[in-house]
Amino acid sequence: MQLEQPLPGDGVSAPAERNVGRASSMQWRVLAYFAILNIAFGLGSPLGIAAIPLNYFLKDRLHLSPVQLSVFQAIMAIPVIGGFVFGFMRDRWRSARWGDRHYLFFGAMAAAGAYAWLAASTLDYFKLLWLILVVVTVYVMIYAAAQALMAGVAQANGMTGRISVMFGIGFLTPAVVSALAGGWLVAHISVSGTFLIAAGVTLVIAAQAFWRLDAVNEFEQSPVRSENGFEALRRVISHRPLWPAAGIYFLWNFSPGWGTPMFYHLTEHVRISSELFGTFTAIQSAFFLPTTLLYGVLCVRAPLSRLLWWGTIVAILQGPIMFMANGPVSTIVVGVLYGLFGGFATAAYIDLIMRSCPKGLEGTAMMLAQTSAFALAGSTGNVLGSWIYSRGGFASAVIITTLATALIVPLLRAVPADLTATRDGERIEVAGQ
């Protein structure tokens, strides 16, 4: 099965055969489109600018324990864990005129409305939980459409590596902004005000639905395979390249030592302030960026197989550095090293997932291998880590995190060799698919 470029004989040139200036101009527009979309999504979602104020509201106003907070977060993640369902809905039902932009516009309007309701309400635990669940659910539908667009356009234009970098930038930039702003918002703005800010950012997604990018239009107008729902599900399940990629991404995000255990370790034992915790969180994300950008340089020069191994070996070292966080200065050092050790591997794993998507089922595949794997790993790791932290301390959670990352090594050998043998921009052929 061809996962990248149409053959030149089919009327579309491979990247190497296109006019270089024209291709570069088109690629920059594509990268800008997905950068804006991912940044708006990252800032507006409940994991964005509202995340730190929400955690402090739950801890300080509703007095949740570490386990109770992790359970709240796990419930929030249920729609994300089932994200492949939303991806399947996107693959099966799209507006003939608007395509994926239909989901972007109406989803963003619904999410902004739910945020406004949160801002206007007197919140207790259960009202907060179900309204946040509404926002998360709508955002997952938006994300399914955005992920499918990203994978499809990346495959069609030979840009899986570079768009994986743009995905990282679009994810990490709002993470930095949210972390820095989140600590300040806790000290200066009410949680209701934070929800209104998130609603305003969400409206940017609705506005982007009116941007008719040529590469997006070409992808949405490409022929769709005629198959019923059961045939489509069977094709996803039997698509061998997808499952090692999903397993790798699950293990990479299964981190019992981070999340709630690190939050309580730093705020209750190391006793850093909310502003410093926000700075620490921002630094983690900010220092993902240099090695993410390095991946963008190397992905057009080295095959993905080599980049996956390089990234994984360095990523295994990410776990042990957690032991260094014993004071304000060492906490900042940990944040720096965490980011530097993780950016390259994350970009390589997203590149692999986009290459692994079956044609016509990009929404299902991306949401399964990337979004659902991320949420399931994060939620189970967070709950397990909180339980371990409450009984065995922080060190035990860190050790399990390191072992989980090391388990990626045997999974790399299960990835089809022809899927990772090429550099970004070269055609990919997966034999037997």
Contacts in CASP RR format, 6 or more apart in sequence:
PFRMAT RR
TARGET T0000
AUTHOR 0000-0000-0000
METHOD contacts of the structure
MODEL  1
MQLEQPLPGDGVSAPAERNVGRASSMQWRVLAYFAILNIAFGLGSPLGIA
AIPLNYFLKDRLHLSPVQLSVFQAIMAIPVIGGFVFGFMRDRWRSARWGD
RHYLFFGAMAAAGAYAWLAASTLDYFKLLWLILVVVTVYVMIYAAAQALM
AGVAQANGMTGRISVMFGIGFLTPAVVSALAGGWLVAHISVSGTFLIAAG
VTLVIAAQAFWRLDAVNEFEQSPVRSENGFEALRRVISHRPLWPAAGIYF
LWNFSPGWGTPMFYHLTEHVRISSELFGTFTAIQSAFFLPTTLLYGVLCV
RAPLSRLLWWGTIVAILQGPIMFMANGPVSTIVVGVLYGLFGGFATAAYI
DLIMRSCPKGLEGTAMMLAQTSAFALAGSTGNVLGSWIYSRGGFASAVII
TTLATALIVPLLRAVPADLTATRDGERIEVAGQ
1 358 0 8 1.000
1 359 0 8 1.000
1 429 0 8 1.000
1 430 0 8 1.000
1 432 0 8 1.000
1 433 0 8 1.000
2 359 0 8 1.000
2 427 0 8 1.000
2 428 0 8 1.000
2 429 0 8 1.000
2 430 0 8 1.000
3 155 0 8 1.000
3 355 0 8 1.000
3 356 0 8 1.000
3 357 0 8 1.000
3 359 0 8 1.000
3 419 0 8 1.000
3 428 0 8 1.000
3 429 0 8 1.000
3 430 0 8 1.000
3 433 0 8 1.000
4 155 0 8 1.000
4 156 0 8 1.000
4 158 0 8 1.000
4 160 0 8 1.000
4 355 0 8 1.000
4 425 0 8 1.000
4 426 0 8 1.000
4 427 0 8 1.000
4 428 0 8 1.000
5 12 0 8 1.000
5 14 0 8 1.000
5 15 0 8 1.000
5 156 0 8 1.000
5 157 0 8 1.000
5 158 0 8 1.000
5 425 0 8 1.000
5 427 0 8 1.000
6 12 0 8 1.000
6 156 0 8 1.000
7 14 0 8 1.000
8 14 0 8 1.000
8 17 0 8 1.000
14 427 0 8 1.000
15 23 0 8 1.000
15 157 0 8 1.000
15 158 0 8 1.000
15 425 0 8 1.000
15 426 0 8 1.000
16 425 0 8 1.000
16 426 0 8 1.000
26 157 0 8 1.000
26 214 0 8 1.000
26 215 0 8 1.000
27 157 0 8 1.000
27 159 0 8 1.000
27 162 0 8 1.000
29 213 0 8 1.000
29 214 0 8 1.000
29 215 0 8 1.000
30 153 0 8 1.000
30 157 0 8 1.000
30 159 0 8 1.000
30 163 0 8 1.000
30 213 0 8 1.000
30 215 0 8 1.000
31 162 0 8 1.000
31 163 0 8 1.000
31 166 0 8 1.000
33 208 0 8 1.000
33 211 0 8 1.000
33 213 0 8 1.000
33 215 0 8 1.000
33 216 0 8 1.000
34 146 0 8 1.000
34 149 0 8 1.000
34 150 0 8 1.000
34 153 0 8 1.000
34 163 0 8 1.000
34 166 0 8 1.000
34 167 0 8 1.000
34 170 0 8 1.000
35 166 0 8 1.000
35 169 0 8 1.000
35 170 0 8 1.000
36 204 0 8 1.000
36 208 0 8 1.000
37 104 0 8 1.000
37 146 0 8 1.000
37 205 0 8 1.000
37 208 0 8 1.000
38 146 0 8 1.000
38 166 0 8 1.000
38 167 0 8 1.000
38 168 0 8 1.000
38 169 0 8 1.000
38 170 0 8 1.000
38 171 0 8 1.000
38 174 0 8 1.000
39 170 0 8 1.000
39 173 0 8 1.000
39 174 0 8 1.000
40 201 0 8 1.000
40 202 0 8 1.000
40 204 0 8 1.000
40 205 0 8 1.000
40 208 0 8 1.000
41 139 0 8 1.000
41 142 0 8 1.000
41 143 0 8 1.000
41 146 0 8 1.000
41 174 0 8 1.000
41 205 0 8 1.000
42 48 0 8 1.000
42 170 0 8 1.000
42 171 0 8 1.000
42 174 0 8 1.000
42 175 0 8 1.000
42 178 0 8 1.000
43 49 0 8 1.000
43 174 0 8 1.000
43 177 0 8 1.000
43 178 0 8 1.000
43 198 0 8 1.000
43 201 0 8 1.000
44 50 0 8 1.000
44 111 0 8 1.000
44 139 0 8 1.000
44 174 0 8 1.000
44 198 0 8 1.000
44 200 0 8 1.000
44 201 0 8 1.000
44 202 0 8 1.000
45 135 0 8 1.000
45 136 0 8 1.000
45 139 0 8 1.000
46 54 0 8 1.000
46 76 0 8 1.000
46 132 0 8 1.000
46 135 0 8 1.000
46 136 0 8 1.000
46 139 0 8 1.000
46 198 0 8 1.000
48 174 0 8 1.000
48 175 0 8 1.000
48 178 0 8 1.000
48 198 0 8 1.000
49 174 0 8 1.000
49 177 0 8 1.000
49 178 0 8 1.000
49 181 0 8 1.000
49 182 0 8 1.000
49 185 0 8 1.000
49 194 0 8 1.000
49 197 0 8 1.000
49 198 0 8 1.000
49 201 0 8 1.000
50 191 0 8 1.000
50 194 0 8 1.000
50 195 0 8 1.000
50 197 0 8 1.000
50 198 0 8 1.000
51 178 0 8 1.000
51 182 0 8 1.000
52 178 0 8 1.000
52 179 0 8 1.000
52 182 0 8 1.000
52 183 0 8 1.000
52 185 0 8 1.000
52 186 0 8 1.000
52 274 0 8 1.000
52 277 0 8 1.000
52 278 0 8 1.000
52 281 0 8 1.000
53 182 0 8 1.000
53 183 0 8 1.000
53 185 0 8 1.000
53 186 0 8 1.000
53 189 0 8 1.000
53 191 0 8 1.000
53 194 0 8 1.000
54 132 0 8 1.000
54 191 0 8 1.000
54 194 0 8 1.000
55 69 0 8 1.000
55 263 0 8 1.000
56 186 0 8 1.000
56 274 0 8 1.000
57 123 0 8 1.000
57 128 0 8 1.000
57 191 0 8 1.000
58 64 0 8 1.000
58 69 0 8 1.000
58 72 0 8 1.000
59 69 0 8 1.000
61 191 0 8 1.000
62 124 0 8 1.000
62 125 0 8 1.000
62 128 0 8 1.000
64 72 0 8 1.000
66 260 0 8 1.000
66 261 0 8 1.000
66 263 0 8 1.000
66 264 0 8 1.000
66 386 0 8 1.000
66 389 0 8 1.000
66 390 0 8 1.000
67 383 0 8 1.000
67 386 0 8 1.000
67 387 0 8 1.000
67 390 0 8 1.000
69 260 0 8 1.000
69 386 0 8 1.000
70 260 0 8 1.000
70 382 0 8 1.000
70 383 0 8 1.000
70 385 0 8 1.000
70 386 0 8 1.000
71 383 0 8 1.000
72 125 0 8 1.000
72 129 0 8 1.000
73 260 0 8 1.000
73 379 0 8 1.000
73 382 0 8 1.000
74 379 0 8 1.000
74 380 0 8 1.000
74 382 0 8 1.000
74 383 0 8 1.000
75 129 0 8 1.000
75 133 0 8 1.000
76 129 0 8 1.000
76 132 0 8 1.000
76 133 0 8 1.000
76 136 0 8 1.000
77 136 0 8 1.000
77 375 0 8 1.000
77 376 0 8 1.000
77 378 0 8 1.000
77 379 0 8 1.000
78 133 0 8 1.000
79 86 0 8 1.000
79 133 0 8 1.000
79 136 0 8 1.000
79 137 0 8 1.000
79 140 0 8 1.000
80 136 0 8 1.000
80 140 0 8 1.000
80 371 0 8 1.000
80 372 0 8 1.000
80 374 0 8 1.000
80 375 0 8 1.000
81 372 0 8 1.000
81 375 0 8 1.000
81 376 0 8 1.000
81 379 0 8 1.000
82 140 0 8 1.000
82 367 0 8 1.000
82 372 0 8 1.000
82 375 0 8 1.000
83 140 0 8 1.000
83 144 0 8 1.000
83 367 0 8 1.000
83 368 0 8 1.000
83 371 0 8 1.000
83 372 0 8 1.000
83 375 0 8 1.000
84 364 0 8 1.000
84 367 0 8 1.000
84 368 0 8 1.000
84 371 0 8 1.000
84 372 0 8 1.000
85 367 0 8 1.000
86 140 0 8 1.000
86 141 0 8 1.000
86 143 0 8 1.000
86 144 0 8 1.000
86 367 0 8 1.000
87 144 0 8 1.000
87 147 0 8 1.000
87 148 0 8 1.000
87 363 0 8 1.000
87 364 0 8 1.000
87 366 0 8 1.000
87 367 0 8 1.000
88 232 0 8 1.000
88 233 0 8 1.000
88 361 0 8 1.000
88 363 0 8 1.000
88 364 0 8 1.000
88 367 0 8 1.000
89 141 0 8 1.000
89 144 0 8 1.000
90 100 0 8 1.000
90 103 0 8 1.000
90 141 0 8 1.000
90 144 0 8 1.000
90 145 0 8 1.000
90 148 0 8 1.000
90 363 0 8 1.000
90 364 0 8 1.000
91 148 0 8 1.000
91 232 0 8 1.000
91 360 0 8 1.000
91 361 0 8 1.000
91 362 0 8 1.000
91 363 0 8 1.000
91 364 0 8 1.000
92 229 0 8 1.000
92 232 0 8 1.000
94 100 0 8 1.000
94 102 0 8 1.000
94 103 0 8 1.000
94 220 0 8 1.000
95 101 0 8 1.000
95 102 0 8 1.000
98 105 0 8 1.000
98 209 0 8 1.000
99 220 0 8 1.000
100 145 0 8 1.000
100 146 0 8 1.000
100 148 0 8 1.000
100 149 0 8 1.000
100 216 0 8 1.000
100 220 0 8 1.000
101 145 0 8 1.000
101 209 0 8 1.000
101 210 0 8 1.000
102 145 0 8 1.000
102 209 0 8 1.000
103 141 0 8 1.000
103 142 0 8 1.000
103 144 0 8 1.000
103 145 0 8 1.000
104 142 0 8 1.000
104 145 0 8 1.000
104 146 0 8 1.000
104 205 0 8 1.000
104 206 0 8 1.000
104 208 0 8 1.000
104 209 0 8 1.000
105 206 0 8 1.000
105 209 0 8 1.000
105 210 0 8 1.000
107 138 0 8 1.000
107 139 0 8 1.000
107 141 0 8 1.000
107 142 0 8 1.000
107 205 0 8 1.000
107 206 0 8 1.000
108 142 0 8 1.000
108 202 0 8 1.000
108 203 0 8 1.000
108 204 0 8 1.000
108 205 0 8 1.000
108 206 0 8 1.000
108 209 0 8 1.000
109 203 0 8 1.000
109 206 0 8 1.000
110 134 0 8 1.000
110 138 0 8 1.000
111 135 0 8 1.000
111 138 0 8 1.000
111 139 0 8 1.000
111 142 0 8 1.000
111 199 0 8 1.000
111 202 0 8 1.000
112 199 0 8 1.000
112 200 0 8 1.000
112 202 0 8 1.000
112 203 0 8 1.000
112 206 0 8 1.000
113 199 0 8 1.000
114 131 0 8 1.000
114 134 0 8 1.000
114 135 0 8 1.000
114 138 0 8 1.000
115 135 0 8 1.000
115 195 0 8 1.000
115 196 0 8 1.000
115 198 0 8 1.000
115 199 0 8 1.000
115 200 0 8 1.000
115 202 0 8 1.000
116 195 0 8 1.000
116 196 0 8 1.000
116 199 0 8 1.000
117 131 0 8 1.000
118 128 0 8 1.000
118 131 0 8 1.000
118 132 0 8 1.000
118 135 0 8 1.000
118 192 0 8 1.000
118 195 0 8 1.000
119 192 0 8 1.000
119 193 0 8 1.000
119 195 0 8 1.000
119 196 0 8 1.000
119 199 0 8 1.000
120 192 0 8 1.000
121 127 0 8 1.000
121 131 0 8 1.000
123 191 0 8 1.000
140 367 0 8 1.000
140 371 0 8 1.000
142 205 0 8 1.000
143 367 0 8 1.000
143 371 0 8 1.000
144 363 0 8 1.000
144 366 0 8 1.000
144 367 0 8 1.000
144 371 0 8 1.000
145 363 0 8 1.000
147 362 0 8 1.000
147 363 0 8 1.000
147 366 0 8 1.000
147 367 0 8 1.000
147 370 0 8 1.000
147 371 0 8 1.000
148 362 0 8 1.000
148 363 0 8 1.000
148 366 0 8 1.000
149 216 0 8 1.000
149 219 0 8 1.000
149 220 0 8 1.000
149 362 0 8 1.000
150 163 0 8 1.000
150 167 0 8 1.000
150 354 0 8 1.000
150 366 0 8 1.000
151 160 0 8 1.000
151 353 0 8 1.000
151 354 0 8 1.000
151 357 0 8 1.000
151 362 0 8 1.000
151 363 0 8 1.000
151 365 0 8 1.000
151 366 0 8 1.000
152 219 0 8 1.000
152 354 0 8 1.000
152 357 0 8 1.000
152 362 0 8 1.000
153 159 0 8 1.000
153 163 0 8 1.000
153 215 0 8 1.000
153 216 0 8 1.000
153 219 0 8 1.000
154 160 0 8 1.000
154 161 0 8 1.000
154 162 0 8 1.000
154 163 0 8 1.000
154 164 0 8 1.000
154 354 0 8 1.000
155 354 0 8 1.000
155 355 0 8 1.000
155 357 0 8 1.000
155 359 0 8 1.000
155 362 0 8 1.000
156 215 0 8 1.000
156 218 0 8 1.000
156 219 0 8 1.000
156 222 0 8 1.000
157 215 0 8 1.000
158 424 0 8 1.000
158 425 0 8 1.000
158 426 0 8 1.000
159 424 0 8 1.000
159 425 0 8 1.000
160 351 0 8 1.000
160 354 0 8 1.000
160 355 0 8 1.000
160 424 0 8 1.000
161 295 0 8 1.000
161 296 0 8 1.000
161 299 0 8 1.000
161 304 0 8 1.000
161 347 0 8 1.000
161 350 0 8 1.000
161 351 0 8 1.000
161 354 0 8 1.000
161 424 0 8 1.000
162 296 0 8 1.000
162 299 0 8 1.000
162 300 0 8 1.000
162 424 0 8 1.000
163 354 0 8 1.000
164 295 0 8 1.000
164 299 0 8 1.000
164 347 0 8 1.000
164 348 0 8 1.000
164 350 0 8 1.000
164 351 0 8 1.000
164 354 0 8 1.000
165 292 0 8 1.000
165 293 0 8 1.000
165 295 0 8 1.000
165 296 0 8 1.000
165 299 0 8 1.000
165 347 0 8 1.000
167 347 0 8 1.000
167 350 0 8 1.000
168 288 0 8 1.000
168 292 0 8 1.000
168 343 0 8 1.000
168 346 0 8 1.000
168 347 0 8 1.000
168 350 0 8 1.000
169 289 0 8 1.000
169 292 0 8 1.000
169 293 0 8 1.000
172 285 0 8 1.000
172 286 0 8 1.000
172 288 0 8 1.000
172 289 0 8 1.000
172 292 0 8 1.000
173 285 0 8 1.000
173 289 0 8 1.000
175 281 0 8 1.000
175 282 0 8 1.000
175 284 0 8 1.000
175 285 0 8 1.000
176 282 0 8 1.000
176 285 0 8 1.000
176 286 0 8 1.000
177 282 0 8 1.000
178 282 0 8 1.000
179 278 0 8 1.000
179 279 0 8 1.000
179 280 0 8 1.000
179 281 0 8 1.000
179 282 0 8 1.000
179 284 0 8 1.000
179 285 0 8 1.000
180 278 0 8 1.000
180 279 0 8 1.000
180 282 0 8 1.000
182 194 0 8 1.000
182 278 0 8 1.000
183 274 0 8 1.000
183 275 0 8 1.000
183 277 0 8 1.000
183 278 0 8 1.000
184 275 0 8 1.000
185 194 0 8 1.000
185 197 0 8 1.000
186 274 0 8 1.000
187 274 0 8 1.000
187 275 0 8 1.000
189 197 0 8 1.000
224 360 0 8 1.000
225 359 0 8 1.000
225 360 0 8 1.000
227 235 0 8 1.000
232 361 0 8 1.000
232 364 0 8 1.000
235 358 0 8 1.000
235 361 0 8 1.000
236 242 0 8 1.000
236 358 0 8 1.000
236 361 0 8 1.000
236 364 0 8 1.000
236 365 0 8 1.000
236 368 0 8 1.000
239 356 0 8 1.000
239 358 0 8 1.000
239 361 0 8 1.000
239 365 0 8 1.000
239 433 0 8 1.000
240 416 0 8 1.000
240 433 0 8 1.000
241 355 0 8 1.000
241 356 0 8 1.000
241 415 0 8 1.000
241 416 0 8 1.000
241 419 0 8 1.000
241 430 0 8 1.000
241 433 0 8 1.000
242 356 0 8 1.000
242 357 0 8 1.000
242 358 0 8 1.000
242 365 0 8 1.000
242 368 0 8 1.000
242 369 0 8 1.000
244 411 0 8 1.000
244 412 0 8 1.000
244 414 0 8 1.000
244 415 0 8 1.000
245 349 0 8 1.000
245 352 0 8 1.000
245 353 0 8 1.000
245 356 0 8 1.000
245 369 0 8 1.000
245 415 0 8 1.000
246 353 0 8 1.000
246 368 0 8 1.000
246 369 0 8 1.000
246 373 0 8 1.000
247 369 0 8 1.000
247 373 0 8 1.000
247 411 0 8 1.000
248 349 0 8 1.000
248 352 0 8 1.000
248 408 0 8 1.000
248 411 0 8 1.000
248 412 0 8 1.000
248 415 0 8 1.000
249 349 0 8 1.000
249 353 0 8 1.000
249 369 0 8 1.000
249 370 0 8 1.000
249 373 0 8 1.000
249 374 0 8 1.000
249 377 0 8 1.000
250 373 0 8 1.000
250 374 0 8 1.000
250 376 0 8 1.000
250 377 0 8 1.000
251 377 0 8 1.000
251 404 0 8 1.000
251 405 0 8 1.000
251 407 0 8 1.000
251 408 0 8 1.000
251 411 0 8 1.000
252 315 0 8 1.000
252 345 0 8 1.000
252 346 0 8 1.000
252 349 0 8 1.000
252 377 0 8 1.000
252 405 0 8 1.000
252 408 0 8 1.000
253 373 0 8 1.000
253 374 0 8 1.000
253 377 0 8 1.000
253 378 0 8 1.000
254 377 0 8 1.000
254 378 0 8 1.000
254 380 0 8 1.000
254 381 0 8 1.000
254 401 0 8 1.000
254 404 0 8 1.000
255 377 0 8 1.000
255 378 0 8 1.000
255 381 0 8 1.000
255 401 0 8 1.000
255 404 0 8 1.000
256 381 0 8 1.000
256 382 0 8 1.000
256 384 0 8 1.000
256 385 0 8 1.000
256 388 0 8 1.000
256 397 0 8 1.000
256 400 0 8 1.000
256 401 0 8 1.000
256 404 0 8 1.000
257 322 0 8 1.000
257 385 0 8 1.000
257 389 0 8 1.000
257 394 0 8 1.000
257 397 0 8 1.000
257 398 0 8 1.000
257 400 0 8 1.000
257 401 0 8 1.000
258 322 0 8 1.000
258 401 0 8 1.000
259 382 0 8 1.000
260 382 0 8 1.000
260 385 0 8 1.000
260 386 0 8 1.000
260 389 0 8 1.000
261 382 0 8 1.000
261 385 0 8 1.000
261 386 0 8 1.000
261 388 0 8 1.000
261 389 0 8 1.000
261 394 0 8 1.000
261 397 0 8 1.000
262 322 0 8 1.000
262 325 0 8 1.000
262 394 0 8 1.000
263 277 0 8 1.000
264 389 0 8 1.000
265 325 0 8 1.000
265 389 0 8 1.000
265 394 0 8 1.000
266 272 0 8 1.000
266 277 0 8 1.000
266 280 0 8 1.000
266 325 0 8 1.000
266 331 0 8 1.000
267 274 0 8 1.000
267 277 0 8 1.000
269 394 0 8 1.000
270 325 0 8 1.000
270 326 0 8 1.000
270 327 0 8 1.000
270 328 0 8 1.000
270 331 0 8 1.000
272 280 0 8 1.000
272 327 0 8 1.000
272 328 0 8 1.000
272 331 0 8 1.000
276 328 0 8 1.000
276 331 0 8 1.000
279 332 0 8 1.000
280 331 0 8 1.000
280 332 0 8 1.000
280 334 0 8 1.000
280 335 0 8 1.000
283 332 0 8 1.000
283 335 0 8 1.000
283 336 0 8 1.000
283 339 0 8 1.000
284 335 0 8 1.000
284 338 0 8 1.000
284 339 0 8 1.000
285 339 0 8 1.000
286 339 0 8 1.000
287 335 0 8 1.000
287 336 0 8 1.000
287 337 0 8 1.000
287 338 0 8 1.000
287 339 0 8 1.000
287 340 0 8 1.000
288 339 0 8 1.000
288 340 0 8 1.000
288 342 0 8 1.000
288 343 0 8 1.000
288 346 0 8 1.000
289 343 0 8 1.000
290 340 0 8 1.000
291 339 0 8 1.000
291 340 0 8 1.000
291 341 0 8 1.000
291 342 0 8 1.000
291 343 0 8 1.000
291 344 0 8 1.000
291 347 0 8 1.000
292 343 0 8 1.000
292 344 0 8 1.000
292 346 0 8 1.000
292 347 0 8 1.000
294 344 0 8 1.000
295 307 0 8 1.000
295 343 0 8 1.000
295 344 0 8 1.000
295 347 0 8 1.000
295 348 0 8 1.000
295 351 0 8 1.000
296 347 0 8 1.000
296 424 0 8 1.000
298 307 0 8 1.000
299 307 0 8 1.000
299 347 0 8 1.000
299 351 0 8 1.000
299 423 0 8 1.000
299 424 0 8 1.000
300 423 0 8 1.000
300 424 0 8 1.000
300 425 0 8 1.000
301 423 0 8 1.000
302 423 0 8 1.000
303 420 0 8 1.000
303 421 0 8 1.000
303 422 0 8 1.000
303 423 0 8 1.000
304 348 0 8 1.000
304 351 0 8 1.000
304 352 0 8 1.000
304 355 0 8 1.000
304 419 0 8 1.000
304 420 0 8 1.000
304 421 0 8 1.000
304 422 0 8 1.000
304 423 0 8 1.000
304 424 0 8 1.000
305 415 0 8 1.000
305 417 0 8 1.000
305 420 0 8 1.000
305 421 0 8 1.000
307 344 0 8 1.000
307 348 0 8 1.000
307 351 0 8 1.000
308 348 0 8 1.000
308 349 0 8 1.000
308 352 0 8 1.000
308 412 0 8 1.000
308 415 0 8 1.000
308 420 0 8 1.000
309 412 0 8 1.000
310 344 0 8 1.000
310 348 0 8 1.000
311 342 0 8 1.000
311 344 0 8 1.000
311 345 0 8 1.000
311 348 0 8 1.000
312 345 0 8 1.000
312 348 0 8 1.000
312 405 0 8 1.000
312 408 0 8 1.000
312 409 0 8 1.000
312 412 0 8 1.000
314 341 0 8 1.000
314 342 0 8 1.000
314 344 0 8 1.000
314 345 0 8 1.000
315 341 0 8 1.000
315 342 0 8 1.000
315 344 0 8 1.000
315 345 0 8 1.000
315 405 0 8 1.000
315 408 0 8 1.000
316 402 0 8 1.000
316 405 0 8 1.000
316 406 0 8 1.000
317 341 0 8 1.000
318 337 0 8 1.000
318 338 0 8 1.000
318 339 0 8 1.000
318 341 0 8 1.000
318 342 0 8 1.000
318 402 0 8 1.000
318 405 0 8 1.000
319 398 0 8 1.000
319 401 0 8 1.000
319 402 0 8 1.000
319 405 0 8 1.000
320 398 0 8 1.000
320 402 0 8 1.000
321 334 0 8 1.000
321 337 0 8 1.000
321 338 0 8 1.000
321 341 0 8 1.000
322 334 0 8 1.000
322 338 0 8 1.000
322 394 0 8 1.000
322 398 0 8 1.000
322 401 0 8 1.000
323 395 0 8 1.000
323 398 0 8 1.000
324 330 0 8 1.000
324 333 0 8 1.000
324 334 0 8 1.000
324 337 0 8 1.000
325 331 0 8 1.000
325 334 0 8 1.000
350 370 0 8 1.000
351 424 0 8 1.000
352 415 0 8 1.000
352 419 0 8 1.000
352 420 0 8 1.000
353 365 0 8 1.000
353 366 0 8 1.000
353 369 0 8 1.000
353 370 0 8 1.000
354 366 0 8 1.000
355 419 0 8 1.000
355 420 0 8 1.000
355 428 0 8 1.000
356 365 0 8 1.000
356 369 0 8 1.000
356 419 0 8 1.000
357 363 0 8 1.000
357 365 0 8 1.000
357 366 0 8 1.000
357 369 0 8 1.000
358 365 0 8 1.000
358 433 0 8 1.000
384 400 0 8 1.000
385 397 0 8 1.000
385 400 0 8 1.000
388 396 0 8 1.000
388 397 0 8 1.000
388 400 0 8 1.000
389 396 0 8 1.000
389 397 0 8 1.000
416 430 0 8 1.000
416 431 0 8 1.000
418 428 0 8 1.000
418 429 0 8 1.000
418 430 0 8 1.000
418 431 0 8 1.000
419 428 0 8 1.000
419 430 0 8 1.000
422 428 0 8 1.000
END
